[in-house]
């Protein structure tokens, strides 16, 4: 019970810390994406005319809400709004992140979006770092990830507390029967299996409940060893096949994040590893590649 209370107390302190850390991580990701958007915009002429289409394209590529704002606060483009809706938007010059970006180059704020009706994290960046007159590009993401991370922490803390109580009760019951040495062996075996160990575990002595559990752990260890060996062979075969291909191969998940790429892809696009966890547009500045990946995901 004391262990469970300690876990719950620590969880209360961690809950706020997790929220702040996730928010900072999200802000760092927005800053990287904003710089990428600024590079993509480059020296686009007649930004006031091309801003609506440009905002929609960047929003699709980055999977974020992208807003392009003129120096006087007029919204030129927004990935979530069409041209007709832009005319009804109020001037954004007084928005904290916009005003800060115009003054210092970068701005950030967390507030409720009246347009989307939810709390958002905003990050704004000057389109031209040396010239505030070109306006700013602003990226926004809902704070649902922060709430999800806090919920996950609460579930983890609750589960840890429940596990602590269960383990303590089980230990007391086993200790009352006196098999302390065999219980220590069981604990070591479980830790060995949890850490990926596959050596033979001598736990099958006797015919009582502990012996049955020992045999189950032995079977689990043998099965784990076989599965790891099979996965290793399959991974080696897949890597050999991919690296032997002259065609570039790119594998992504459903969000478009890169999971795997072969050597031919690196050579063709001049990409620098590691590629895993990044978007195609980040590793190869070829918009057509990003568009092809997006089209494949949508189809």
C-alpha positions as a Markdown table, in Angstrom:
| # | Residue | x | y | z |
|---|---|---|---|---|
| 1 | Unk | 0.0 | 0.0 | 0.0 |
| 2 | Unk | 2.9 | 2.4 | 0.8 |
| 3 | Unk | 4.4 | 1.7 | -2.6 |
| 4 | Unk | 1.1 | 2.4 | -4.3 |
| 5 | Unk | 0.7 | 5.7 | -2.5 |
| 6 | Unk | 4.3 | 6.7 | -3.4 |
| 7 | Unk | 3.6 | 5.9 | -7.1 |
| 8 | Unk | 0.4 | 8.0 | -7.0 |
| 9 | Unk | 2.2 | 10.9 | -5.3 |
| 10 | Unk | 5.0 | 10.9 | -7.8 |
| 11 | Unk | 2.5 | 10.7 | -10.6 |
| 12 | Unk | 0.7 | 13.9 | -9.5 |
| 13 | Unk | 4.0 | 15.8 | -9.8 |
| 14 | Unk | 4.9 | 14.2 | -13.1 |
| 15 | Unk | 1.5 | 15.1 | -14.6 |
| 16 | Unk | 2.2 | 18.8 | -14.9 |
| 17 | Unk | 5.9 | 18.1 | -15.9 |
| 18 | Unk | 4.7 | 15.9 | -18.7 |
| 19 | Unk | 2.3 | 18.5 | -20.0 |
| 20 | Unk | 5.1 | 21.2 | -20.1 |
| 21 | Unk | 7.6 | 18.9 | -21.7 |
| 22 | Unk | 5.2 | 17.7 | -24.4 |
| 23 | Unk | 4.2 | 21.4 | -25.1 |
| 24 | Unk | 7.9 | 22.3 | -25.5 |
| 25 | Unk | 8.5 | 19.3 | -27.8 |
| 26 | Unk | 5.5 | 20.4 | -30.0 |
| 27 | Unk | 6.8 | 23.9 | -30.1 |
| 28 | Unk | 10.2 | 22.7 | -31.2 |
| 29 | Unk | 8.6 | 20.7 | -34.0 |
| 30 | Unk | 6.5 | 23.7 | -35.1 |
| 31 | Unk | 9.7 | 25.8 | -35.3 |
| 32 | Unk | 11.4 | 23.3 | -37.5 |
| 33 | Unk | 8.3 | 23.0 | -39.7 |
| 34 | Unk | 8.0 | 26.8 | -39.9 |
| 35 | Unk | 11.6 | 27.2 | -41.1 |
| 36 | Unk | 10.9 | 24.5 | -43.7 |
| 37 | Unk | 7.8 | 26.4 | -44.8 |
| 38 | Unk | 9.8 | 29.6 | -45.0 |
| 39 | Unk | 12.4 | 28.0 | -47.1 |
| 40 | Unk | 9.7 | 26.5 | -49.4 |
| 41 | Unk | 8.2 | 30.0 | -49.8 |
| 42 | Unk | 11.5 | 31.5 | -50.7 |
| 43 | Unk | 11.3 | 34.6 | -52.9 |
| 44 | Unk | 7.7 | 33.9 | -54.0 |
| 45 | Unk | 6.6 | 36.9 | -56.1 |
| 46 | Unk | 3.2 | 38.4 | -55.6 |
| 47 | Unk | 2.7 | 36.6 | -52.2 |
| 48 | Unk | -0.6 | 38.3 | -51.7 |
| 49 | Unk | -2.0 | 36.5 | -54.8 |
| 50 | Unk | -0.4 | 33.1 | -54.3 |
| 51 | Unk | -0.7 | 32.9 | -50.5 |
| 52 | Unk | -4.1 | 31.0 | -50.4 |
| 53 | Unk | -2.9 | 28.2 | -52.6 |
| 54 | Unk | 0.6 | 28.2 | -51.0 |
| 55 | Unk | -1.0 | 27.9 | -47.5 |
| 56 | Unk | -3.1 | 25.0 | -48.6 |
| 57 | Unk | -0.1 | 23.2 | -50.2 |
| 58 | Unk | 2.1 | 23.7 | -47.1 |
| 59 | Unk | -0.7 | 22.7 | -44.8 |
| 60 | Unk | -1.1 | 19.4 | -46.8 |
| 61 | Unk | 2.6 | 18.7 | -46.8 |
| 62 | Unk | 3.2 | 19.5 | -43.1 |
| 63 | Unk | -0.2 | 18.2 | -41.8 |
| 64 | Unk | -0.6 | 21.4 | -39.9 |
| 65 | Unk | -2.7 | 24.6 | -40.0 |
| 66 | Unk | -0.6 | 27.1 | -42.0 |
| 67 | Unk | -1.5 | 30.8 | -42.0 |
| 68 | Unk | 0.3 | 33.5 | -44.1 |
| 69 | Unk | -0.2 | 37.0 | -42.6 |
| 70 | Unk | 0.8 | 40.3 | -44.2 |
| 71 | Unk | 2.9 | 42.9 | -42.3 |
| 72 | Unk | -0.3 | 44.9 | -41.5 |
| 73 | Unk | -2.0 | 41.9 | -40.0 |
| 74 | Unk | -4.2 | 41.0 | -43.0 |
| 75 | Unk | -4.6 | 37.2 | -43.4 |
| 76 | Unk | -3.4 | 36.4 | -47.0 |
| 77 | Unk | -3.9 | 32.6 | -46.8 |
| 78 | Unk | -5.0 | 29.9 | -44.4 |
| 79 | Unk | -4.8 | 26.1 | -45.1 |
| 80 | Unk | -8.1 | 25.6 | -43.3 |
| 81 | Unk | -10.1 | 28.3 | -45.1 |
| 82 | Unk | -11.0 | 29.1 | -48.7 |
| 83 | Unk | -10.6 | 32.4 | -50.4 |
| 84 | Unk | -14.2 | 33.5 | -49.6 |
| 85 | Unk | -13.7 | 32.9 | -45.8 |
| 86 | Unk | -10.5 | 34.8 | -45.8 |
| 87 | Unk | -12.3 | 38.1 | -46.5 |
| 88 | Unk | -14.4 | 37.7 | -43.3 |
| 89 | Unk | -11.3 | 37.1 | -41.0 |
| 90 | Unk | -10.4 | 39.9 | -38.6 |
| 91 | Unk | -7.0 | 41.5 | -38.7 |
| 92 | Unk | -4.4 | 39.4 | -36.9 |
| 93 | Unk | -1.9 | 42.2 | -36.1 |
| 94 | Unk | -2.8 | 42.1 | -32.4 |
| 95 | Unk | -2.5 | 38.3 | -32.1 |
| 96 | Unk | 0.4 | 37.8 | -29.5 |
| 97 | Unk | 2.4 | 35.4 | -31.7 |
| 98 | Unk | 2.0 | 37.6 | -34.8 |
| 99 | Unk | 3.0 | 40.8 | -32.9 |
| 100 | Unk | 6.0 | 39.1 | -31.3 |
| 101 | Unk | 7.2 | 37.6 | -34.6 |
| 102 | Unk | 7.0 | 41.0 | -36.3 |
| 103 | Unk | 9.0 | 42.5 | -33.5 |
| 104 | Unk | 11.5 | 39.8 | -32.7 |
| 105 | Unk | 11.4 | 37.4 | -35.6 |
| 106 | Unk | 9.7 | 34.5 | -33.8 |
| 107 | Unk | 6.5 | 34.4 | -31.8 |
| 108 | Unk | 4.6 | 31.8 | -29.8 |
| 109 | Unk | 1.4 | 31.6 | -27.8 |
| 110 | Unk | -1.2 | 29.2 | -26.5 |
| 111 | Unk | -4.8 | 30.3 | -26.6 |
| 112 | Unk | -8.3 | 29.4 | -27.7 |
| 113 | Unk | -9.0 | 29.5 | -31.4 |
| 114 | Unk | -12.4 | 31.1 | -32.1 |
| 115 | Unk | -12.1 | 29.8 | -35.7 |
| 116 | Unk | -11.5 | 26.1 | -34.7 |
| 117 | Unk | -13.1 | 26.2 | -31.2 |
| 118 | Unk | -10.3 | 24.5 | -29.4 |
| 119 | Unk | -7.0 | 25.3 | -27.6 |
| 120 | Unk | -4.1 | 25.7 | -30.0 |
| 121 | Unk | -0.4 | 26.2 | -29.9 |
| 122 | Unk | 0.7 | 28.9 | -32.3 |
| 123 | Unk | 4.2 | 29.6 | -33.6 |
| 124 | Unk | 4.9 | 32.5 | -36.0 |
| 125 | Unk | 8.0 | 33.2 | -38.0 |
| 126 | Unk | 9.0 | 36.1 | -40.2 |
| 127 | Unk | 8.9 | 35.1 | -43.9 |
| 128 | Unk | 12.1 | 37.2 | -44.4 |
| 129 | Unk | 14.2 | 37.2 | -41.2 |
| 130 | Unk | 15.7 | 40.6 | -42.2 |
| 131 | Unk | 12.5 | 42.2 | -43.5 |
| 132 | Unk | 9.4 | 42.3 | -41.4 |
| 133 | Unk | 7.6 | 44.0 | -44.3 |
| 134 | Unk | 7.1 | 40.6 | -46.0 |
| 135 | Unk | 4.9 | 39.4 | -43.2 |
| 136 | Unk | 4.9 | 36.2 | -41.2 |
| 137 | Unk | 4.0 | 32.5 | -41.6 |
| 138 | Unk | 2.2 | 31.0 | -38.7 |
| 139 | Unk | 1.8 | 27.3 | -37.9 |
| 140 | Unk | -0.8 | 26.0 | -35.4 |
| 141 | Unk | -1.5 | 22.6 | -33.8 |
| 142 | Unk | -4.2 | 21.6 | -31.3 |
| 143 | Unk | -3.1 | 20.8 | -27.8 |
| 144 | Unk | -4.9 | 17.4 | -27.9 |
| 145 | Unk | -1.4 | 15.7 | -27.7 |
| 146 | Unk | -0.7 | 17.3 | -24.4 |
| 147 | Unk | -4.0 | 16.1 | -23.0 |
| 148 | Unk | -3.4 | 12.6 | -24.4 |
| 149 | Unk | 0.1 | 12.5 | -22.9 |
| 150 | Unk | -1.3 | 13.5 | -19.5 |
| 151 | Unk | -4.0 | 10.9 | -19.7 |
| 152 | Unk | -1.4 | 8.3 | -20.6 |
| 153 | Unk | 0.7 | 9.3 | -17.6 |
| 154 | Unk | -2.4 | 9.0 | -15.3 |
| 155 | Unk | -3.2 | 5.5 | -16.7 |
| 156 | Unk | 0.5 | 4.5 | -16.3 |
| 157 | Unk | 0.6 | 5.8 | -12.7 |
| 158 | Unk | -2.7 | 4.0 | -11.9 |
| 159 | Unk | -1.5 | 0.8 | -13.5 |
| 160 | Unk | 1.8 | 1.1 | -11.6 |
| 161 | Unk | 0.0 | 1.5 | -8.4 |
| 162 | Unk | -2.3 | -1.5 | -9.1 |
| 163 | Unk | 0.7 | -3.5 | -10.1 |
| 164 | Unk | 2.6 | -2.5 | -6.9 |
| 165 | Unk | -0.3 | -3.7 | -4.7 |
| 166 | Unk | -0.7 | -6.9 | -6.7 |
| 167 | Unk | 3.0 | -7.7 | -6.6 |
| 168 | Unk | 3.1 | -6.9 | -2.9 |
| 169 | Unk | 0.2 | -9.2 | -2.2 |
| 170 | Unk | 1.6 | -12.0 | -4.3 |
| 171 | Unk | 5.0 | -11.7 | -2.6 |
| 172 | Unk | 3.4 | -11.8 | 0.8 |
| 173 | Unk | 1.4 | -14.9 | -0.1 |
| 174 | Unk | 4.5 | -16.7 | -1.5 |
| 175 | Unk | 6.7 | -15.6 | 1.4 |
| 176 | Unk | 4.2 | -17.1 | 3.8 |
| 177 | Unk | 4.8 | -20.5 | 2.2 |
| 178 | Unk | 8.5 | -20.1 | 2.6 |
| 179 | Unk | 9.9 | -20.7 | -1.0 |
| 180 | Unk | 12.0 | -17.5 | -0.8 |
| 181 | Unk | 14.9 | -18.9 | -2.9 |
| 182 | Unk | 12.6 | -20.2 | -5.7 |
| 183 | Unk | 10.7 | -16.9 | -5.7 |
| 184 | Unk | 14.1 | -15.1 | -6.2 |
| 185 | Unk | 14.7 | -17.4 | -9.2 |
| 186 | Unk | 11.3 | -16.6 | -10.6 |
| 187 | Unk | 12.0 | -12.8 | -10.3 |
| 188 | Unk | 15.3 | -13.2 | -12.0 |
| 189 | Unk | 13.8 | -15.2 | -14.8 |
| 190 | Unk | 11.1 | -12.7 | -15.4 |
| 191 | Unk | 13.6 | -9.9 | -15.5 |
| 192 | Unk | 15.8 | -11.9 | -17.9 |
| 193 | Unk | 12.9 | -12.5 | -20.3 |
| 194 | Unk | 11.7 | -8.9 | -20.1 |
| 195 | Unk | 15.2 | -7.7 | -21.0 |
| 196 | Unk | 15.3 | -10.0 | -24.0 |
| 197 | Unk | 17.4 | -12.8 | -22.5 |
| 198 | Unk | 17.0 | -16.2 | -24.0 |
| 199 | Unk | 19.3 | -18.5 | -22.0 |
| 200 | Unk | 17.9 | -21.7 | -20.4 |
| 201 | Unk | 16.1 | -21.0 | -17.2 |
| 202 | Unk | 16.3 | -23.9 | -14.6 |
| 203 | Unk | 12.8 | -23.3 | -13.0 |
| 204 | Unk | 10.9 | -26.5 | -13.6 |
| 205 | Unk | 11.7 | -28.5 | -10.4 |
| 206 | Unk | 8.7 | -30.1 | -8.6 |
| 207 | Unk | 5.0 | -30.3 | -9.4 |
| 208 | Unk | 3.5 | -27.4 | -7.5 |
| 209 | Unk | 2.2 | -24.1 | -8.8 |
| 210 | Unk | 5.7 | -22.5 | -8.9 |
| 211 | Unk | 7.1 | -25.3 | -10.9 |
| 212 | Unk | 4.2 | -24.9 | -13.5 |
| 213 | Unk | 5.0 | -21.2 | -13.7 |
| 214 | Unk | 8.7 | -22.0 | -14.1 |
| 215 | Unk | 8.0 | -24.3 | -17.0 |
| 216 | Unk | 5.8 | -21.7 | -18.6 |
| 217 | Unk | 8.6 | -19.2 | -18.3 |
| 218 | Unk | 10.9 | -21.7 | -19.9 |
| 219 | Unk | 8.6 | -22.1 | -22.8 |
| 220 | Unk | 8.2 | -18.4 | -23.1 |
| 221 | Unk | 12.0 | -18.0 | -23.2 |
| 222 | Unk | 12.3 | -20.6 | -25.9 |
| 223 | Unk | 9.5 | -19.1 | -27.9 |
| 224 | Unk | 11.1 | -15.6 | -27.5 |
| 225 | Unk | 14.5 | -17.0 | -28.7 |
| 226 | Unk | 12.8 | -18.6 | -31.8 |
| 227 | Unk | 10.9 | -15.4 | -32.6 |
| 228 | Unk | 13.9 | -13.2 | -32.3 |
| 229 | Unk | 15.9 | -15.5 | -34.5 |
| 230 | Unk | 13.2 | -15.5 | -37.1 |
| 231 | Unk | 12.8 | -11.7 | -37.0 |
| 232 | Unk | 16.5 | -11.3 | -37.4 |
| 233 | Unk | 16.6 | -13.5 | -40.4 |
| 234 | Unk | 13.7 | -11.8 | -42.0 |
| 235 | Unk | 15.2 | -8.3 | -41.3 |
| 236 | Unk | 18.5 | -9.4 | -42.8 |
| 237 | Unk | 16.8 | -10.9 | -45.9 |
| 238 | Unk | 14.7 | -7.7 | -46.4 |
| 239 | Unk | 17.7 | -5.5 | -46.0 |
| 240 | Unk | 19.7 | -7.6 | -48.5 |
| 241 | Unk | 17.0 | -7.5 | -51.1 |
| 242 | Unk | 16.4 | -3.7 | -50.7 |
| 243 | Unk | 20.1 | -2.9 | -50.8 |
| 244 | Unk | 20.6 | -5.0 | -53.9 |
| 245 | Unk | 17.9 | -3.1 | -55.9 |
| 246 | Unk | 18.8 | -0.3 | -58.3 |
| 247 | Unk | 15.4 | 1.3 | -57.7 |
| 248 | Unk | 15.0 | 3.6 | -54.8 |
| 249 | Unk | 12.6 | 2.2 | -52.2 |
| 250 | Unk | 10.9 | 4.3 | -49.5 |
| 251 | Unk | 8.6 | 2.9 | -46.8 |
| 252 | Unk | 6.3 | 5.2 | -44.7 |
| 253 | Unk | 3.6 | 4.8 | -42.2 |
| 254 | Unk | 0.0 | 6.0 | -42.7 |
| 255 | Unk | 1.0 | 9.6 | -41.6 |
| 256 | Unk | 3.8 | 9.8 | -44.2 |
| 257 | Unk | 6.6 | 9.4 | -41.8 |
| 258 | Unk | 9.6 | 7.5 | -43.2 |
| 259 | Unk | 10.1 | 4.0 | -41.7 |
| 260 | Unk | 12.7 | 2.6 | -44.1 |
| 261 | Unk | 14.7 | 3.6 | -47.2 |
| 262 | Unk | 17.3 | 1.6 | -49.2 |
| 263 | Unk | 20.8 | 2.7 | -50.4 |
| 264 | Unk | 19.5 | 3.5 | -53.9 |
| 265 | Unk | 17.0 | 6.0 | -52.5 |
| 266 | Unk | 19.8 | 7.7 | -50.6 |
| 267 | Unk | 21.9 | 8.0 | -53.8 |
| 268 | Unk | 19.1 | 9.1 | -56.1 |
| 269 | Unk | 17.9 | 11.9 | -53.8 |
| 270 | Unk | 21.2 | 12.7 | -52.1 |
| 271 | Unk | 19.6 | 12.2 | -48.7 |
| 272 | Unk | 21.6 | 11.9 | -45.5 |
| 273 | Unk | 20.8 | 9.2 | -43.0 |
| 274 | Unk | 19.1 | 8.7 | -40.6 |
| 275 | Unk | 15.8 | 9.1 | -42.5 |
| 276 | Unk | 13.6 | 7.2 | -40.1 |
| 277 | Unk | 11.0 | 9.4 | -38.3 |
| 278 | Unk | 11.3 | 12.2 | -40.8 |
| 279 | Unk | 9.0 | 13.4 | -43.7 |
| 280 | Unk | 10.1 | 13.0 | -47.4 |
| 281 | Unk | 10.1 | 16.7 | -47.8 |
| 282 | Unk | 12.6 | 17.0 | -45.0 |
| 283 | Unk | 15.1 | 14.5 | -46.4 |
| 284 | Unk | 14.8 | 15.4 | -50.1 |
| 285 | Unk | 13.8 | 18.9 | -51.1 |
| 286 | Unk | 11.8 | 17.5 | -54.0 |
| 287 | Unk | 8.1 | 18.6 | -53.8 |
| 288 | Unk | 7.1 | 16.0 | -56.4 |
| 289 | Unk | 8.3 | 13.2 | -54.0 |
| 290 | Unk | 6.2 | 14.5 | -51.2 |
| 291 | Unk | 3.2 | 14.9 | -53.5 |
| 292 | Unk | 3.7 | 11.3 | -54.8 |
| 293 | Unk | 3.8 | 9.9 | -51.2 |
| 294 | Unk | 0.8 | 11.9 | -50.3 |
| 295 | Unk | -1.1 | 10.7 | -53.4 |
| 296 | Unk | -0.2 | 7.1 | -52.6 |
| 297 | Unk | -1.4 | 7.5 | -49.0 |
| 298 | Unk | -4.7 | 9.1 | -50.1 |
| 299 | Unk | -5.4 | 6.4 | -52.8 |
